[in-house]
Amino acid sequence: MDAKLEPSDPVAPDDDLPAREAAYEKFVWDNLKRNYLGNYLHGMLGMTGFRLFNTPTFLPAYLHMISGSNTIVGLGLALQQVGGVISPIFGASKIEHRTKVMPAALWMGGLARMAILGVAISGWLLKGTPLVASVLTFMLMFGIFMGAQRVVFSLLMAKVIPISRRGRLQAWRNATGGAIGAGLAYFAGRWFIGPNLLGNGYGVTFIFAFFLTSMGLWALQFLLKEPEPPTTRTQSRFRDRLREFPRLITQDRAYAFFLLMQMLATSARIATPFYIIYVAQTIGMSGGTLGLLSMAFLGADTLSNLVWGYLGDKTGFRLVLLFSIATWVAATVLLMEVHTLPAILVAFFGLGAAQSGYMMGAQTMILEFGARDDLPMRIAVSATAESITATLGPLVGGALADMIGFAPVFGISIGFLAAALLLLIVAVKEPRTARLAAI
């Protein structure tokens, strides 16, 4: 962990790395309660708002309503992922040499939230094709800044939260955020979208998401005490860092296989935007049903994240990934095969639990590979690789859904998940075990 020497600490010479490392560790533990609370509030409020906006119910349903096209739904999700292809690498190159990254976090996080506000307001100001074009543009902007902020906020957590506390932090912030988000999702579907509140029920929902995420960012800014690291990389040109990617991947076989597993699992999102549209065509859809399914998807966080977080702290996050991907497969099969509302609710609960477990496992496990100074760029490489596959998925899925229906799209998704699960079992090793063995 990194640390900034306090006035009361003994002054360490510039070349005394062990002393600076010890001071860094001391700073982290001395400020853990404050930084834990800041990360908790930021994650709880931020994830509540982001999931209300980005859950695979409201936004795909809204896009389908204003466009009438599965292909446009896929295009919107693809544009969102395109934004995340280059921005993580660019963001990492701008912060990896800095001792303080919170100012960049505020800019990137704030702009991501403004994109949500843009989607919301467009519904009142525009109609028809201009409305579709505006929503697609803001989804692209959302993806760009979310990709950059993913690197920054992951690095912030790695700097101020010890490895033995990261799982439970994410467990509780996701659980409480999921509980609030589930209730708000049902409320939004029932009272905002159902009666089309203020002539734009979806817009009201997205504005609500904007305020929640903004409150989370404000809490982090107010509470976080960020340390300065004992070492940082020297600043280098963006293109020079791109040339180093092969070395960053090939020097650690465990990370290389982990990266391939991420790309396979992310490719399975080819089906994600179409879960809710499939249900609408199968059993029908109302504002109440939409809210109920959103509540089931987000409510899965309330129960599953506590399990994922504590399991990850105890055993490492490889096991979290194994269980979550297996659950993802089972829930997709249930959604395809049983067309009753209770079964579909169980399927959406399973999908929510699986995808939240995958996100927690992948985003936390990445922090445990390799050297600390390479962490920003390693996060960026993973985020970019995921975004590339997630970009193609919705586009291909939307076209296939229009041409041959949803069943083949869901089948392809299951195939990618099965391949990711197999690779995880046979080739991806637990980095925490390897790190402890090297001590």
C-alpha positions in Angstrom: 0.0 0.0 0.0 1.2 3.6 -0.4 1.6 6.2 2.2 2.4 9.8 2.7 4.7 10.7 5.6 3.0 12.6 8.3 4.9 15.4 10.2 5.1 13.1 13.2 6.6 10.3 11.3 10.4 9.9 11.1 11.8 11.4 7.9 13.0 8.7 5.5 15.8 9.3 3.0 14.7 9.3 -0.6 16.6 6.1 -1.2 15.2 4.3 1.8 12.4 2.4 0.0 11.6 0.0 3.0 11.0 2.9 5.3 8.7 4.6 2.7 6.8 1.3 2.2 6.4 1.0 6.0 5.1 4.6 6.2 2.8 3.9 3.3 1.3 0.9 5.0 1.0 2.8 8.3 -1.0 5.6 6.5 -3.4 3.1 5.0 -4.2 1.5 8.3 -4.3 4.8 10.2 -6.9 6.2 7.8 -8.8 2.9 7.1 -12.0 3.8 8.8 -12.4 7.1 7.0 -11.4 5.7 3.6 -13.6 2.6 4.1 -16.6 4.8 4.8 -15.9 7.0 1.8 -15.5 4.0 -0.5 -18.6 2.4 1.0 -20.8 5.5 0.5 -19.5 6.2 -3.0 -20.0 2.6 -4.0 -23.4 2.2 -2.4 -24.9 5.4 -3.8 -23.0 5.2 -7.1 -23.8 1.6 -7.8 -27.5 2.2 -6.9 -27.7 5.0 -9.4 -25.6 3.4 -12.1 -27.5 0.1 -11.9 -30.8 1.9 -12.0 -29.6 3.5 -15.3 -27.6 0.5 -16.6 -29.6 -2.5 -15.6 -30.6 -4.7 -18.6 -34.3 -3.6 -18.1 -34.9 0.1 -18.2 -32.4 1.4 -20.8 -32.9 -1.4 -23.4 -36.7 -1.1 -22.9 -36.5 2.7 -23.4 -34.3 2.3 -26.5 -36.7 -0.3 -28.0 -39.7 2.0 -27.2 -38.3 5.0 -29.0 -36.8 3.1 -31.9 -38.9 -0.1 -32.3 -35.7 -1.9 -33.4 -33.6 -4.7 -31.7 -30.7 -3.6 -33.9 -30.9 -0.1 -32.4 -30.9 -1.6 -28.9 -27.8 -3.6 -29.8 -26.2 -0.5 -31.4 -26.8 1.5 -28.2 -25.1 -1.0 -26.0 -22.3 -1.4 -28.5 -21.6 2.3 -28.6 -21.5 2.3 -24.8 -18.8 -0.4 -25.0 -16.9 1.4 -27.8 -16.5 4.3 -25.5 -14.7 1.9 -23.0 -12.2 0.5 -25.6 -9.6 3.3 -25.6 -10.6 5.4 -22.6 -9.2 3.0 -19.9 -5.8 3.0 -21.6 -5.8 6.8 -22.0 -7.0 7.2 -18.4 -4.3 4.9 -17.1 -1.6 6.7 -19.0 -2.7 10.0 -17.5 -2.6 8.8 -13.8 0.0 6.1 -13.5 2.8 8.6 -12.9 0.8 10.8 -10.5 1.0 10.6 -6.7 -2.6 11.8 -6.4 -5.4 10.6 -8.7 -8.5 11.9 -6.9 -8.7 15.1 -9.1 -8.8 13.0 -12.2 -11.5 10.7 -10.6 -13.7 13.7 -10.0 -13.5 14.9 -13.6 -14.1 11.4 -15.1 -16.8 10.5 -12.7 -18.6 13.8 -13.1 -18.7 13.6 -16.9 -20.0 10.0 -16.7 -22.9 11.3 -14.6 -23.6 14.2 -17.0 -24.1 11.7 -19.7 -26.9 10.1 -17.7 -28.5 13.5 -17.3 -28.2 14.0 -21.0 -30.1 10.8 -21.8 -32.8 11.9 -19.3 -33.3 15.4 -20.6 -33.3 14.3 -24.3 -36.7 12.7 -23.7 -38.4 16.0 -23.0 -36.7 18.0 -25.7 -36.6 15.7 -28.7 -38.8 13.2 -30.5 -38.3 10.6 -33.2 -35.0 10.2 -34.9 -33.3 13.1 -33.2 -34.2 11.6 -29.8 -32.7 8.2 -30.8 -29.6 9.9 -32.1 -29.2 11.9 -28.9 -29.6 8.9 -26.6 -27.1 6.9 -28.6 -24.6 9.8 -28.4 -24.9 10.1 -24.7 -24.6 6.4 -24.3 -21.3 6.6 -26.2 -20.2 9.4 -23.9 -21.2 7.4 -20.8 -19.1 4.5 -22.0 -16.1 6.7 -22.6 -16.0 8.2 -19.1 -17.1 5.0 -17.4 -14.2 3.2 -19.0 -11.8 5.9 -17.7 -13.3 6.1 -14.2 -13.1 2.3 -13.8 -9.3 2.5 -13.9 -9.1 5.5 -11.5 -11.6 4.2 -8.9 -10.1 0.7 -8.9 -6.6 2.2 -8.3 -8.0 4.4 -5.5 -9.5 1.3 -3.8 -6.2 -0.5 -4.2 -4.3 2.4 -2.6 -6.4 2.8 0.5 -8.1 -0.5 1.2 -5.9 -3.5 2.3 -6.4 -6.7 0.2 -7.9 -8.5 3.2 -10.8 -5.9 3.4 -11.7 -5.4 -0.3 -14.2 -8.2 -0.5 -16.3 -7.3 2.5 -16.2 -3.6 1.5 -17.7 -4.5 -1.9 -20.0 -7.0 -0.3 -21.7 -4.5 2.0 -21.7 -1.6 -0.4 -23.2 -3.7 -3.2 -25.6 -5.4 -0.8 -27.0 -2.2 0.6 -26.9 -0.5 -2.9 -28.6 -3.6 -4.3 -31.4 -3.5 -1.7 -32.0 0.2 -2.3 -31.7 -0.2 -6.0 -34.2 -3.1 -6.0 -36.8 -1.1 -4.2 -36.2 2.0 -6.3 -36.4 -0.1 -9.5 -39.8 -1.4 -8.5 -40.9 2.1 -7.5 -39.6 3.5 -10.7 -41.4 1.0 -12.8 -44.7 1.2 -10.9 -44.8 5.0 -10.3 -42.6 6.7 -12.8 -42.7 4.5 -16.0 -46.1 2.9 -15.7 -48.0 6.3 -15.5 -45.4 8.0 -17.6 -44.7 10.6 -14.9 -44.2 14.2 -16.2 -44.6 12.9 -19.7 -41.3 11.0 -19.6 -41.3 8.3 -16.9 -37.9 6.9 -18.1 -36.4 10.4 -18.0 -37.6 10.8 -14.4 -36.0 7.5 -13.5 -32.7 8.5 -15.1 -32.6 11.8 -13.4 -33.1 10.0 -10.1 -30.1 7.8 -11.1 -28.0 11.0 -11.8 -28.7 12.4 -8.3 -27.8 9.2 -6.6 -24.5 8.7 -8.4 -23.6 12.4 -7.8 -24.2 12.1 -4.1 -21.8 9.1 -4.0 -19.1 11.1 -5.8 -19.5 13.9 -3.4 -19.2 11.6 -0.3 -15.9 10.1 -1.7 -14.5 13.6 -2.3 -15.3 14.7 1.2 -14.1 11.7 3.1 -11.2 10.2 1.1 -7.6 10.8 2.4 -5.4 9.6 -0.5 -1.8 8.6 0.2 1.2 9.2 -2.0 2.9 6.0 -3.2 6.5 5.2 -2.4 7.2 4.6 -6.1 5.5 5.6 -9.3 6.2 5.0 -13.0 7.9 7.8 -14.9 5.6 9.5 -17.3 5.8 8.1 -20.9 4.0 8.8 -24.1 0.7 7.1 -24.8 2.0 5.2 -27.9 5.0 4.0 -26.0 2.8 2.5 -23.4 0.7 0.8 -26.1 3.9 -0.9 -27.3 4.4 -2.4 -23.9 1.1 -4.2 -23.8 2.5 -7.6 -25.1 5.1 -7.6 -22.4 2.6 -6.8 -19.7 0.5 -9.7 -20.8 3.1 -12.3 -21.6 5.3 -11.8 -18.6 2.5 -13.3 -16.4 0.9 -16.4 -17.8 -1.8 -16.5 -15.1 -2.8 -12.9 -16.0 -2.8 -13.8 -19.7 -5.3 -16.7 -19.2 -7.3 -14.5 -16.8 -7.6 -11.9 -19.6 -8.8 -14.5 -22.1 -11.4 -15.7 -19.6 -12.6 -12.1 -19.2 -13.0 -11.7 -23.0 -15.0 -14.9 -23.2 -17.3 -14.1 -20.3 -17.9 -10.5 -21.6 -18.7 -12.0 -25.0 -21.6 -13.7 -23.3 -23.2 -10.3 -22.9 -24.4 -10.7 -26.5 -27.7 -11.7 -24.9 -27.9 -9.2 -22.0 -29.8 -6.4 -23.7 -32.5 -8.8 -25.0 -33.5 -10.5 -21.8 -36.2 -8.0 -21.0 -37.4 -7.8 -24.7 -37.6 -11.6 -24.8 -39.8 -11.6 -21.7 -42.0 -8.9 -23.2 -42.6 -11.0 -26.3 -43.1 -14.2 -24.2 -45.5 -13.2 -21.4 -46.2 -9.5 -22.1 -45.0 -6.4 -20.2 -46.4 -3.6 -18.1 -44.8 -1.0 -15.9 -45.4 -3.2 -12.8 -43.9 -6.2 -14.4 -40.9 -4.2 -15.6 -40.4 -2.9 -12.1 -40.8 -6.3 -10.6 -38.1 -7.9 -12.9 -35.8 -4.9 -12.3 -36.2 -5.4 -8.5 -35.4 -9.1 -8.9 -32.3 -8.4 -10.9 -31.0 -5.7 -8.6 -32.3 -7.4 -5.4 -29.9 -10.2 -6.1 -27.1 -7.9 -5.1 -28.6 -7.7 -1.6 -28.1 -11.4 -0.9 -25.4 -12.5 -3.3 -22.8 -9.8 -2.7 -22.4 -10.6 0.9 -21.7 -14.2 -0.1 -19.3 -13.1 -3.0 -17.4 -10.6 -0.9 -16.7 -12.8 2.2 -16.0 -15.8 0.0 -13.5 -13.7 -2.0 -11.7 -12.4 1.2 -11.5 -15.9 2.5 -10.5 -18.0 -0.5 -9.6 -15.5 -3.3 -11.8 -14.4 -6.1 -11.3 -17.2 -8.5 -13.9 -19.3 -6.7 -16.3 -16.3 -6.9 -15.9 -16.3 -10.7 -16.4 -20.0 -10.9 -19.7 -19.9 -9.0 -21.0 -16.8 -10.7 -20.4 -18.0 -14.2 -22.1 -21.3 -13.5 -25.1 -19.4 -12.0 -25.2 -17.2 -15.2 -25.5 -20.4 -17.4 -28.2 -21.9 -15.2 -30.3 -18.7 -15.1 -30.1 -18.2 -18.9 -31.3 -21.8 -19.4 -34.2 -21.2 -17.0 -35.2 -18.0 -18.8 -35.2 -19.9 -22.2 -37.1 -22.9 -21.0 -39.8 -21.9 -18.5 -42.2 -19.1 -19.5 -44.0 -18.3 -16.3 -43.6 -15.1 -14.3 -42.3 -16.9 -11.1 -39.7 -18.8 -13.1 -38.7 -15.6 -15.0 -38.3 -13.8 -11.7 -36.0 -16.5 -10.4 -34.0 -16.3 -13.7 -33.6 -12.6 -13.4 -32.6 -13.0 -9.8 -30.0 -15.5 -10.9 -28.8 -13.3 -13.7 -28.4 -10.4 -11.3 -26.5 -12.5 -8.7 -24.3 -14.0 -11.4 -23.3 -10.8 -13.1 -22.7 -8.9 -9.9 -20.5 -11.8 -8.8 -18.6 -11.8 -12.0 -18.0 -8.0 -11.8 -16.8 -8.2 -8.2 -14.6 -11.2 -8.9 -13.0 -9.9 -12.1 -12.5 -6.3 -10.9 -11.0 -7.4 -7.6 -8.9 -10.3 -8.8 -7.2 -8.1 -11.3 -5.7 -6.0 -8.4 -3.8 -9.1 -7.2 -1.7 -9.8 -10.3 1.8 -8.4 -10.9 3.6 -5.4 -9.7 1.9 -2.4 -8.1 3.4 0.2 -10.5 1.9 -1.6 -13.4 -1.6 -1.8 -11.8 -3.2 1.2 -13.6 -2.2 -0.1 -17.0 -3.1 -3.7 -16.1 -6.6 -2.6 -15.1 -6.8 -0.6 -18.4 -5.8 -3.6 -20.5 -8.5 -5.8 -18.9 -11.1 -3.0 -19.3 -10.2 -2.5 -22.9 -10.2 -6.2 -23.8 -13.6 -6.6 -22.1 -15.0 -3.5 -24.0 -13.8 -4.8 -27.4 -15.8 -8.1 -27.0 -18.7 -6.3 -25.3 -18.9 -3.9 -28.3 -19.3 -6.6 -30.9 -21.7 -8.7 -28.8 -24.8 -6.4 -28.7 -24.4 -5.5 -32.4 -24.2 -9.1 -33.5 -26.9 -10.1 -31.0 -29.3 -7.4 -32.2 -28.9 -8.4 -35.8 -29.3 -12.1 -35.0 -32.4 -11.4 -32.9 -34.0 -9.5 -35.8 -33.1 -12.3 -38.3 -33.5 -15.6 -36.5 -34.9 -14.9 -33.0 -33.7 -14.8 -29.4 -33.0 -18.5 -28.8 -29.8 -18.7 -31.0 -28.5 -15.5 -29.3 -29.0 -17.0 -25.8 -27.4 -20.3 -27.0 -24.3 -18.4 -28.2 -24.1 -16.6 -24.9 -24.2 -20.0 -23.0 -21.4 -21.3 -25.3 -19.1 -18.3 -24.4 -19.8 -18.8 -20.7 -19.1 -22.5 -20.9 -15.7 -21.8 -22.6 -14.9 -19.1 -19.9 -15.8 -21.6 -17.2 -13.6 -24.3 -18.7 -10.6 -22.0 -19.0 -11.1 -20.7 -15.5 -11.0 -24.3 -14.2 -8.0 -25.6 -16.1 -5.7 -22.6 -16.7 -6.4 -19.6 -14.4 -4.6 -19.9 -11.1 -5.5 -18.0 -7.9 -3.1 -15.1 -7.7 -3.4 -14.8 -4.0 -2.1 -18.3 -3.5 0.9 -17.6 -5.7 1.6 -14.3 -3.9 1.5 -16.0 -0.5 3.8 -18.8 -1.7 6.3 -16.3 -2.9 6.6 -14.6 0.5 
